[in-house]
Amino acid sequence: MIRRWLAVSAIWAAIIMVANYAPLLSMHPDQDNCTFGPVSNEQYRAYLLEAQNRRQARWPALSRNDQEIGRQLNSRLSDMLGGEATLYERVAITHAILRAIGAEYLNTNGRKEPDPYEGASRRRRSVEFHYQVDINRLVFFHPYPRRLWIVAVIPDPDLIRPEIAEKYGDRRISAALVSFFDHPPDEFLASSGQSCPPLPSPEAAARYQAKQN
């Protein structure tokens, strides 16, 4: 009787483990075919490899706490940006860091528009790249909540307030677990059908570049 109970328990444990980790098989490889203006796909893949190597050998493991994950991702971004980086390099490196943890790009600004940089400026908002990742890619066995919503921000240089930045620190990347009771607007988690973040026009890139570094 005990052996039968142990066998049934082992089967159920295996089913639960498979159900928990089966969704991780989808890696969205098309999201690594991106180019970022003057940043070629070859250069992007070099950023991706560097982010993967630093994740394994240099960066601390990500926390189970979503706010702490946001702080850790910001630290990784600062580490890889180093000195001066163009806006195109910043977007490419951000994408590489998030892809290195298995994140999936969803949309920009939570809407479809011809020029999301111009649209954000017109609404007096920063540009927001929305991603998601199953937290089970980052920690061991976290069945619920499992969807981690990540927002990478390109601040509008006309809206940056030094006193706010000094008080709240660097928030270029934030993260939040999504649950039934704590859920962002649906449009932020909707896929745009695009594999890569959109790029700014040369004029918009020059404007956003002004205070990025």
C-alpha positions in Angstrom: 0.0 0.0 0.0 2.8 2.4 0.9 4.7 1.5 -2.3 1.6 2.2 -4.3 1.0 5.5 -2.6 4.7 6.5 -3.2 4.4 5.5 -6.8 1.3 7.6 -7.3 2.9 10.6 -5.5 6.0 10.3 -7.7 3.8 10.3 -10.8 1.9 13.4 -9.7 5.1 15.1 -8.8 6.5 14.4 -12.3 3.3 15.7 -13.9 3.4 18.9 -11.8 7.1 19.5 -12.7 6.4 18.9 -16.4 3.4 21.2 -16.4 5.5 23.9 -14.6 8.4 23.8 -17.0 6.8 22.9 -20.4 6.0 26.5 -21.2 9.7 27.3 -21.0 10.4 25.4 -24.2 9.3 28.4 -26.3 12.4 30.6 -26.7 11.2 33.0 -29.4 14.5 32.8 -31.5 13.1 35.2 -34.1 13.6 38.0 -31.5 17.4 37.5 -31.8 17.3 38.4 -35.5 17.1 42.1 -34.8 19.2 45.0 -36.2 19.2 48.4 -34.5 20.0 51.0 -37.1 23.8 51.1 -37.2 24.0 48.2 -34.8 24.1 45.1 -37.0 22.6 41.7 -36.0 26.2 40.5 -35.7 26.9 43.2 -33.1 23.6 42.6 -31.3 24.5 38.9 -31.0 27.8 39.8 -29.6 26.0 41.9 -26.9 23.7 38.9 -26.3 26.6 36.5 -25.9 28.3 39.0 -23.5 25.1 39.3 -21.5 24.8 35.5 -21.3 28.5 35.1 -20.2 28.2 37.8 -17.6 25.0 36.3 -16.3 26.8 33.0 -15.7 30.1 34.3 -14.4 29.8 37.8 -13.1 26.3 39.0 -12.3 24.5 37.8 -9.1 21.5 35.5 -9.6 18.2 37.3 -9.9 16.0 37.6 -6.8 12.5 36.2 -6.3 11.3 39.7 -5.5 10.1 41.6 -8.5 11.3 45.0 -7.3 14.7 43.7 -6.6 14.8 42.1 -10.1 14.2 45.5 -11.5 17.1 46.9 -9.6 19.3 44.0 -10.6 18.4 44.5 -14.3 19.3 48.2 -14.0 22.6 47.2 -12.6 23.3 44.9 -15.5 22.4 47.6 -17.9 24.8 50.1 -16.3 27.5 47.4 -16.3 27.2 46.7 -20.0 26.7 50.3 -21.2 30.0 51.3 -19.7 30.8 54.8 -21.1 28.9 56.7 -23.7 26.5 54.7 -25.8 24.3 55.8 -28.7 20.6 55.4 -28.4 20.7 52.6 -30.9 23.3 50.8 -28.8 21.3 51.4 -25.7 18.2 49.8 -27.2 20.2 46.9 -28.6 22.0 46.3 -25.2 18.8 46.5 -23.3 17.2 44.0 -25.6 20.2 41.7 -25.3 20.1 41.8 -21.5 16.4 40.9 -21.4 16.7 38.2 -24.1 19.6 36.7 -22.1 17.1 35.9 -19.3 14.6 34.6 -21.8 12.3 37.6 -21.9 9.9 38.1 -24.8 9.4 41.5 -26.4 5.7 42.4 -26.5 5.1 46.0 -27.7 6.1 49.6 -27.3 4.0 52.0 -25.4 1.2 49.5 -25.1 -0.2 50.5 -28.5 0.3 50.3 -32.3 1.4 53.6 -33.8 3.5 54.6 -36.9 6.2 56.3 -34.8 6.2 55.4 -31.1 8.9 57.9 -30.3 7.0 60.8 -31.7 3.8 59.4 -30.2 5.3 59.3 -26.7 6.7 62.8 -27.1 3.3 64.1 -28.2 1.7 62.6 -25.1 4.6 63.8 -23.0 5.5 60.3 -21.9 8.7 58.3 -22.0 9.1 55.5 -24.6 8.3 52.2 -23.0 9.3 48.8 -24.3 7.2 46.0 -22.7 8.5 42.5 -22.2 7.4 39.4 -20.3 9.3 36.4 -18.9 8.2 33.3 -17.0 9.9 33.7 -13.7 10.6 30.0 -13.7 13.4 30.9 -16.1 15.0 32.8 -13.3 14.3 30.9 -10.1 13.4 27.3 -9.2 9.8 26.3 -9.2 7.5 29.3 -8.9 4.1 28.0 -10.2 2.1 31.2 -9.4 2.4 34.0 -10.1 4.7 33.2 -12.9 4.5 36.0 -15.4 7.0 38.8 -14.9 6.2 42.0 -16.7 9.3 44.1 -17.5 9.3 47.7 -18.8 12.4 49.2 -20.3 12.2 53.0 -20.5 13.8 55.6 -22.8 13.2 58.8 -20.8 12.0 61.9 -22.7 14.8 64.4 -22.2 12.3 67.2 -21.9 10.6 65.5 -18.9 13.7 64.5 -16.9 13.6 66.1 -13.5 16.9 65.9 -11.6 15.3 66.0 -8.2 13.0 63.0 -9.0 16.0 61.0 -10.4 18.0 61.8 -7.3 15.1 60.7 -5.0 14.0 57.5 -6.8 17.2 56.5 -8.5 17.7 54.8 -11.8 14.5 53.3 -13.1 15.3 52.6 -16.7 14.1 49.0 -16.2 11.3 48.0 -13.8 9.7 44.6 -13.1 6.4 43.4 -11.6 4.8 40.0 -11.1 1.4 39.7 -12.8 -1.4 38.1 -10.8 -5.2 38.0 -10.8 -5.2 40.8 -8.2 -2.2 42.8 -9.5 -2.5 43.2 -13.3 -1.4 46.0 -15.6 -3.7 47.2 -18.4 -4.2 44.4 -20.9 -2.6 46.5 -23.8 0.8 46.5 -22.0 0.9 42.7 -22.1 -0.5 42.3 -25.7 1.9 41.2 -28.4 2.3 43.7 -31.2 3.3 40.8 -33.6 6.7 42.3 -34.0 9.9 40.6 -33.0 12.1 43.6 -32.3 11.7 47.0 -30.6 11.1 49.8 -33.1 13.9 52.3 -33.9 13.7 56.1 -33.9 14.2 58.3 -36.8 17.7 60.0 -36.9 16.0 63.2 -35.7 14.3 61.5 -32.8 17.5 59.6 -31.9 19.4 62.8 -31.7 16.7 64.3 -29.4 16.5 61.3 -27.1 20.3 61.0 -27.1 20.7 64.4 -25.5 20.5 63.3 -21.9 20.8 59.5 -22.0 24.4 59.1 -20.8 
